[in-house]
């Protein structure tokens, strides 16, 4: 009998369930999509029942096909928030990382005397993506709901409780809340005291290798970790000389570090994974969601993404001078501005649909390079580092080559682009003492094209100049811009 291991990745737009062999071969894959809603301009939410049904549907399908699977381990998108009543029923929708309603609370906390100390203890910048700032929003803007809440949890915890009957959270997911002390790996008592919430209103913190039986006894469940840290693990980007790059709906750059590491200027994040393994990283709001927006709302194209990318491949590097700054959902690292906005610069009559698509691909990557400049600030720092890529973007050779060329670094694609699901399986094998290849094998290597180095270096310099310029304006009404005075 061939052993099989299951990794379930509860993502922002879909839940993916992947069945692996012990050597990382994908035996089967299924997914369930669900919508993201924006009932107000700054809000980004999902229905908790959509997420739960997606996971249970995947489990039912896999149970029929792989009833003897050794375990199921979980990955999940980080920074979500859900308030529950005493009966475990949702009082709110599930607020996502992209929900910017807490901009005022984030700004106040960031500028407060306590702000730097909160960041130093938790490794999470004070920005609207953080559940900490959203809890302050509920406390101040919806106090009746806040007072009624019995539990404050993430989407992953909501699913885990339905499967196990217990509220638990792994250290990886907990370290993304802005409330976990990175040294003690437990809830920070000072933060909870300020919020006036009790530790028992949060889930119990457990290691990412924690496992138990499901309520129905069918499955051995491993709690796993957040999708970002698991993507690093799953693509082999945990060792020295490796840097993980992921682009899904959002995107991130992650470097492995031993022990907690924070940035003096509060530009990066830090997550715990396992033992003394942490990740220093920066995440962006604006990943592949930008392509969806461009295709559906601007180009209004019926063409497939594959066709659009093929057309974009006919455009030279630099998109004939067209520069796209993709801050459509505000931005996280390294600028941490929930009110940031995007723009297209350098438009001319020669630019066509394919230029817009390539400029969007390049703009997303330029945003990630901006983070890499913080994590690896000198050319000497970057000289011997390889990029381990994962996420849906890795299915596009054009986009991966753009990464290699913008960074002027070697890019390695793992055998499976489902790095988070594979990382969850690796944790599961460690937890249960099962045989498993440590990392998926290399499938493709993309070398940087030195002929494109100069054009992308110039594009990056322009990219870095745009945000300060836009920041000299302020938003009035529905994105009417006027110069800021004083």
N, C-alpha and C positions, 0 to 999 in steps of 0.2 A: 504494500500500500504506500502510495506517495503521500508524504505529509504535506499539509497545506496550512498556511497562516493567513489571517485576514487583517488587513488594515483598512479602517474606515476614517475618511477625512471629511469632517463636517465643515464645508467651506462657506464662503459668503454667498455664492449663487447656486451651489449644488452640493449634495453629499455624494462622494465617490467611495465605492467599496471595491477593493482590489484584493484578489486571492493570489498569493505568492507561493512558490515552491521554496524550500530551504536555501536554494542558491539564487533567489531573487527573480526567477522567471515568473512572469505574469501568466497565471493560469486562467483567470477570468476577471472581468471587470464590469461593473454596472454603476449607474448613477441616477439620481433624482434631482431635478432642478426645482427651484422655488424663486419667487420674485422678491425684489427689494422695493419697498415703498417709500415715497417722499411726500407725506401728507402736508408738510410745511417746508419752505425752501431750505432750511438748515437741518431737517430731520432725515435720517436714514434708518429704517426699521424693517423688521421681518415679523411674521406671525409665528409664535412659538410652536403652534400645532403643525405648521408646514415643515419645520425642521424635524420635529419628532416623527411625523409620518414618513418623511424621507428616509430617516435612519431605520425605522422599523420595517418599511417596505424593502429596503436593501437587505436587511437581516433575514426576512422571510424568504426572499429569493435565494440568498446564499445558503440558507439552511436546507433548502430543497436540493441544491446542486452539490453542496460540500458539507454534509451533515457531520462528517468526522474531522472537521477543521480543528486544529489543536487549540487555537485561541483566537480572540478578536481583540485588537488593540486600537486605540482611538487617537486621532489627530483632530484638531479643531481650529478654526479661525479665532484669533484672540481679541480681547478687549470688548466683548459684548456684555450687556447688562440687562437683567430681567428681574422684576420685583414680583414676589409671590405672597399670597395670603397664608393664613394658618393652615388651610386645607391643601396647600401646594398648588393652588390655581393662580395663573398669571393675573396680576393687577395691571400690567403694562404690556405693550409689545416688546419685542427684543430690540434694544438699541444697539446698533452696530458701531464698529470703530469709526465709520465715516459720518456718524451723527454729530453735528456741530452745535447743537442747541446750548451747550454749556460754555460757550465762548467767553461770556462775561465772568463766570466763575473761574475758568482756567486762567484768564488774564489777571484776575485779582489774586489768586493763589500764587501765580508765577511771580508777581511783583511784590508779594508780601515778604516780610522779614523771614518768615518760616519757609518760604518756597524753596530756596536752595537746600535747606536741611531735609525737606521731604524728598527732594530728588536724590540727595546723597544717600539716604537710607534705603530708598526703593529702586533707584535706577530708572525711574520713569518720568520723563518731562511732564510738566503741568500743561496739558493740552487737552482739547476736547475729546480726543480719541480715548483718553484714560477713563475707565469706569469711576475712578475717584472723583473727577470733576463732574461727571454725570450724577453721582450721588449728591453732590453739593447742589446741583440744579434741582433735583427732586426735593431736597430739604428746604430750599428757598422758594422755588416756583410752584411746587405741587406738594405742599406740606401734608395735606390730608392723605395722599397716597403714600408718602414717605412714612408717616406715623402708622399706617395700617399694615405696612409691609412686615412680614414675618421672616422672609429670606431675601437676600440680595445675591444673585448668582449669575453665571454665564449660561449661554445656550448649551455648552457642553455639559455643564453640571445638571441642567434641566433634563437632558437626555440620560445622563448617567443615573440620576435618581429614579427615573422611570424604569430603568433596566435593573437596578440593584436595590432600590428602596432606601438608599442612603445618600445624604448630601456630602460629597467629597470633591476636592479639587487638587490636582497635581501642582507641584511647586512651579512648574513652567507657566501654566495658565494663571496661577495666583500671582506670579511675579509681574504679569502684564497688567494687573489691576491698579497699580500705583499704591497699594496698601500692604504689600508684603515686604517685610524687612529682609534685605538680601543677605545679611549676616546670620540672622537666627533662622531664616526660612520659615517664619511664622508671621501671623498678622501683627502689624505695627500698632502697639497699644496707644501711642500718642495720637496717631491718625484716627483710630476708631473713637477715641475719647472726644476729639474735636468734632467728629461727625455725629456723635451721640448715638452710636450703634454698638451692639454687643458682639463679641466674638461668635456667639452661637447663632447670630443672624447671618453669618457667613458659613461657607462649607468648611469642614475639617480638612486641613492641609495634609496631603500624603505624598510620598515619593512617586515619581513618574513610572516606576516599576511596580506599583501596587496592583494586585490582582485579586479577583473574587469571582464567585459564581453569579450568574444572572438569576433573577427571582424565579424564573421558570426552570432553572437547572439545566438549560440546554447549552449554555455557553460558558467558557472561561473568559472573563473580561479583564483586560489590562487597561488601566486608566490612561496611559500614554502621556502626551504632552501637547503643547501648542504647535500649530502648523509650521511656523517659522523655524523654531529650534529643531523640529523633526526633519524639515527639509535639509538643514545642514547635516544632520546625522545620516539621512538617507542618501545624500549625494557624496558622502565621504569627505565633507568639508569641515571636519572636526580637528584634523591634524594640522601641524605647522605648515605654513606656506600655502594654505587654502583659504579661500574666501567664497562664501555661498552667495549666489544671486538668484532670487526668485521673482518671477513676474506672473501673477495670476490676476485677479481683479485689482489687487493692490500690488505692491512690490517691496522688496527689502534687500539690503546688503548686510551680511553677518560675518563676524570674525570670532573664532574660538578664543577664549581666555580662561586662565585658571584663577578662579576666585572672582568676586565682584569687581567691576571696573566702570567708573563713571567719568563723564567729561566735565572739565571745569566750567565750560560754557553751556552746559545742559543741552547739547545738541544731539546726543545719542541715547540709546536705551541699553539696558542690561537685563538679560533673562537668565534664570537658572535652568539647567537641563537635568543633570544627574551628578551625584557626588560633588567633586569640586569643579565640574565643567559648567562654565557660564558662556554666554554669547554677548559680545558687544556689537551693537547693530544700529541701523537706522532704517525706518520704514517709510514708504511714501503712500499717500492715499490714491495716487493716480497711476494705475497700471492699465491692464487690458480694458477696464471700464471705459477708458478714453476712446478706444477703438469702437466699442459698442455705441457710445454717444455719437461719434463722428459718422459712423455708418448709418445709424437710424435717424438721427436728428438733423444732420447737416447735409451729408451726401444723399440721404434717402435712397440708398442703393439696395437693389435686390440681389446684387452679386454676392457670392460667398466670400468669406474672409480670405480663403485661399486665392481666389481670383484677384481680390484687391491687393494682396501681398505680391502676387505675381506681377501685377501692373506696377506696384511701387518699386519692384526690383529693376525696372527699366530706367529709374531716375538715379542720377549720380549721387554719391555721398554728399551730404550737406543740402540736399533737396533744392539745388539751384538757388541757394540763398534764403530759402524759406525756413524760419525758425519757429517752432511751436513750444511754448511754455505751458505745460499741461496741468496747471493748478485749478482744475475745475471743481474739485471737492475740498478746496482749501489745501493745506499741505502740512505734513508732519516734518520729518527730518529733511534737511537740517535747519529749516527756517521756523518751524513750529508756529504757523500762522493759519488759524482756522478761517480767516477772512481773505486769504490770498486768492487771486483769480488768475485765470490763464489768458493767453493771447497768442495771436499769430503775427509775426513780424517779417517784413521783407517781401510782402505780396507784390507780384507784378502780373501783367496780363498774360505772361507765358505759363503761369502756374495752372496745373490741371488737377483732376481728382487724384491721380497717382502721386503728385507732389504732396498733397494734404496727408495722404496715408503714410508716406515715408517720413514726412516731417513729424507726424504723431509718434511713429515708432522711435525716431531719433530723440524726440523730446522726452519721452518716458525714460529712455536710457541715460540721457544727460542729467535728468533729475537724480538717478541712482549714482551716477559718477560724482555728483555733488556730495553725496554721503561718503563715498569712498575717499574723497579728499580730506574728510575729517578723521576717518578711521585709519587711513594710511596717508599721512600728510605730505610725505616726500617721495620723490622718485626712487630713492634707495629703499624705502619701505615697501614700495610696490614691485620692485625689480624681480623678486623671486617668489611672487605670489601668483597662483593660478585661480581662476574663477570656476567654481563648480555650479553649473546652472540647472535649474529645475523650474517646474511650473508649466502651465499651458503654452506660454510663449515659446518654449523650447521645441515645439513642433514645427516652428517656422525657421528654416535655415537662414533666411534673409535677416530675421530679427536677431538671431544668435550671432551672426556675423557682424551686425551693427554693434552689438555689445563688445565683441572682440576689438573692433576698430575704434569705437569711442574710448574704451579703456586702454587700448593698446596693450592688452593682456591676453594670454592664452585662455580659451574657454573649453571646459570639458563637460560633455553631456553624459550623465550616468546612463546605465543600461535602461532604466525606467525613468521617465520624466515625472512619474508620480512619487517624487522624493519624500513627501510628507507621509504618505501611506506606508512606504517602505521603511522610513524611519520609525514609525509606530510599530511595525513588525520587528525591527531590530530590538527595540525596547522590550517587546513581548518575549522574545527569545531570551534576552538577558534575565528578565524577571523569572521565567520558568525553567531556566537552565537547559534550553533546547538548542540543537545544532542549527546554525544559520550563518551564511557567509556574511562577513562583517560589512561589506559594502557592495553595491551593485557594480558590475564591471563597466569599464568605459565603452561607450558606443561610438562617439564621434569626438574629434578634437578640432577646434576652430582656431587657427592662428590669425593674429592681427595682420591686416594689410597695411604695411608701412606707407603705401601711397596715399592712404586716407588719413594718416596721422595729423597732417597739418590742417586739413579742412575741419576735422573734428576738434582739434585744439582751439581753432578760432571760434568755432560754433560754441564750445563750452565757455569761452571767455565772454561771448555775447550773452549766453544763457545766464551766467552769474550776475551780469549787470542789469538784467531786466527786472528782477524782483525788487531791488532797492528803488528802481525808477517807478514801478507800479505802486510801491508802498508809499510814495510821496503824494499819492492821491487817496481820497477816502470815498467810501461807498455811501451813496445817497439814494434812497428809494430803491427801485429795482435795477441796480447796477448802472445808475447815472454817475459818471465820474467827474469830480471837480477837483481842482488843486487844493491840497491841504494848506490851511493858513495857520501859522503859529505852531 
